Amino acid sequence: MRTVLIALILTFGITAASAQTVEFSGQFRERSELNEKSFNEGTHRDVYHMLRARLKAVGTVNDQVRVIFEVQDARVFGEESSTFNSGAPHFDLRQGFVNVTGLANGLVDVTLGRQALVYANQRFIGAIDWHNYGQTFDAGVLRLQHGDFRLDALGAAVRRNPASPEYTRDVFLTGAWAAWSPAGTRQSVQLFFLYDNPADGSARQNRQTAGLYAGGHLGMFDYEVDAALQMGDFIPDGAAARDIAASIIGVRAGYRLPFAGARLGVGYDRLSGTDPEADTYGAFHTLYATNHKYYGFMDYFLNIPAATGQLGLQDILVQLSAQPFAGLSLGADLHLFSTVIDPAKLSSAPAEATTAIGTEIDITAKWSVAEVVGMTAGVSFFSGDENRVALTGTDDSATWLYLMTTVDI
């Protein structure tokens, strides 16, 4: 680890020597959680603390070239075997890339290296910043930009597989993302096509995802619409390949009330599932999304479709938020979860099984403690349907609390 750190410092030092300016920034974040999310009565609640520290340097070489380095240490308090803190595997290069702009008469930009990829509202590709490590890609992005229009061609290595003793294809992500955001408005329409080839053991997929995003503000109203189709083939272990035919639709809308910065919002998400009676594989996969934003803060549905047993997910959402005074915001989200496919079609499902999964309530408070210091507290409750198939266990309710402090420098 010391060798890696020295190499990073030397590499950036060489770059900084030729740069016009070097700007530094950083973040300290600590989050304490009381986790009682298990539905098994015999599982005791757990209390733990997560720490994340980041240091970022942006070197501007000239008007066209920037080099960005960001290192990160992310850990859980007390996970080392002693206080000597030796051999901790948590320090790494989070981002390290070069960005070249203004090529081809100002129409083309290129970004190459380890980087965070964030598109639209992060429904399909995001930074997953809530996670203690976050998500970055070893990738290259070629951007064509003219006026209000932008088109990204991207390619990223997701997992490198060795070629011996036999060849196994690497896992990668590639595709194109186009966006039209008219100047002078708060509107954006975006279209995308993505290809990836995930592997789960010996099961593999050749997956194409095509979709759209539209979002913005109209006076006191705000809205977001996501829709996508997944195609390709699913090749399970030891079985014949199946065509993929999956879909998602997500709609969010809100209205700003004329007092206390209040907002009332509603939403509906539908992610298709696999019907046991169909010949196709119909479970929609959310790719590399920041799912924490959408399917409840308790994170039961981070790994979709596995979290719902391939049965799909429906989520009816009601939101209420307010800013009673400067520096403080309060919010409450209500989620009603159910499966899309009737569990009765599963031979393994009990006779009384229903599509209902349960209800989650997330209550959040955020306040600005000082100029660069913010704190967030949250409490969440989940009440499960007693005949649910997803999120199984002997208990029907669960609780989760947290307190997070963030310092941005």
Secondary structure as the mmCIF struct_conf table of DSSP 4:
data_model
#
loop_
_struct_conf.conf_type_id
_struct_conf.id
_struct_conf.beg_label_comp_id
_struct_conf.beg_label_asym_id
_struct_conf.beg_label_seq_id
_struct_conf.end_label_comp_id
_struct_conf.end_label_asym_id
_struct_conf.end_label_seq_id
HELX_RH_AL_P HELX_RH_AL_P1 ARG A 2 SER A 18
BEND BEND1 GLN A 20 GLN A 20
STRN STRN1 THR A 21 GLU A 36
TURN_TY1_P TURN_TY1_P1 GLU A 41 GLY A 42
BEND BEND2 THR A 43 THR A 43
HELX_LH_PP_P HELX_LH_PP_P1 HIS A 44 ARG A 45
STRN STRN2 ASP A 46 THR A 60
BEND BEND3 ASN A 62 GLN A 64
STRN STRN3 VAL A 65 VAL A 76
TURN_TY1_P TURN_TY1_P2 PHE A 77 GLY A 78
BEND BEND4 GLU A 80 SER A 82
TURN_TY1_P TURN_TY1_P3 THR A 83 PHE A 84
BEND BEND5 GLY A 87 GLY A 87
STRN STRN4 PHE A 91 GLY A 102
HELX_RH_AL_P HELX_RH_AL_P2 LEU A 103 GLY A 106
TURN_TY1_P TURN_TY1_P4 LEU A 107 LEU A 107
STRN STRN5 VAL A 108 GLN A 115
TURN_TY1_P TURN_TY1_P5 ALA A 120 ASN A 121
BEND BEND6 GLN A 122 PHE A 124
STRN STRN6 ILE A 125 ILE A 125
TURN_TY1_P TURN_TY1_P6 ASP A 129 TRP A 130
BEND BEND7 HIS A 131 TYR A 133
STRN STRN7 PHE A 137 HIS A 146
TURN_TY1_P TURN_TY1_P7 GLY A 147 ASP A 148
STRN STRN8 PHE A 149 ARG A 159
BEND BEND8 SER A 164 GLU A 166
HELX_LH_PP_P HELX_LH_PP_P2 ARG A 169 ASP A 170
STRN STRN9 VAL A 171 TRP A 180
TURN_TY1_P TURN_TY1_P8 ALA A 183 GLY A 184
BEND BEND9 THR A 185 ARG A 186
STRN STRN10 GLN A 187 ASP A 196
STRN STRN11 ALA A 199 ASP A 200
TURN_TY1_P TURN_TY1_P9 GLY A 201 SER A 202
STRN STRN12 ALA A 203 LEU A 218
TURN_TY1_P TURN_TY1_P10 GLY A 219 MET A 220
STRN STRN13 PHE A 221 ILE A 235
TURN_TY1_P TURN_TY1_P11 ASP A 237 GLY A 238
BEND BEND10 ALA A 239 ALA A 239
STRN STRN14 ARG A 242 ASP A 243
STRN STRN15 ILE A 244 ILE A 244
STRN STRN16 ALA A 246 ARG A 256
BEND BEND11 PRO A 258 PHE A 259
TURN_TY1_P TURN_TY1_P12 ALA A 260 GLY A 261
STRN STRN17 ARG A 263 LEU A 271
TURN_TY1_P TURN_TY1_P13 PRO A 276 GLU A 277
BEND BEND12 ALA A 278 THR A 280
STRN STRN18 TYR A 281 TYR A 281
TURN_TY1_P TURN_TY1_P14 LEU A 287 LEU A 287
STRN STRN19 TYR A 288 TYR A 288
HELX_RH_3T_P HELX_RH_3T_P1 ASN A 291 LYS A 293
TURN_TY1_P TURN_TY1_P15 TYR A 294 TYR A 294
BEND BEND13 TYR A 295 TYR A 295
TURN_TY1_P TURN_TY1_P16 PHE A 297 MET A 298
TURN_TY1_P TURN_TY1_P17 TYR A 300 PHE A 301
BEND BEND14 LEU A 302 ASN A 303
TURN_TY1_P TURN_TY1_P18 ILE A 304 PRO A 305
HELX_RH_3T_P HELX_RH_3T_P2 ALA A 306 THR A 308
TURN_TY1_P TURN_TY1_P19 GLY A 309 GLN A 310
BEND BEND15 LEU A 311 LEU A 311
STRN STRN20 LEU A 313 PHE A 325
TURN_TY1_P TURN_TY1_P20 ALA A 326 GLY A 327
STRN STRN21 LEU A 328 SER A 338
BEND BEND16 VAL A 340 ILE A 341
HELX_RH_3T_P HELX_RH_3T_P3 PRO A 343 LYS A 345
BEND BEND17 LEU A 346 LEU A 346
TURN_TY1_P TURN_TY1_P21 SER A 347 SER A 348
BEND BEND18 ALA A 349 ALA A 349
TURN_TY1_P TURN_TY1_P22 ALA A 351 GLU A 352
BEND BEND19 THR A 355 THR A 355
STRN STRN22 ALA A 356 SER A 368
BEND BEND20 ALA A 370 VAL A 372
STRN STRN23 VAL A 373 GLY A 384
TURN_TY1_P TURN_TY1_P23 GLU A 386 ASN A 387
BEND BEND21 VAL A 389 LEU A 391
BEND BEND22 GLY A 393 THR A 394
BEND BEND23 ASP A 396 ASP A 396
STRN STRN24 SER A 397 ASP A 408
#
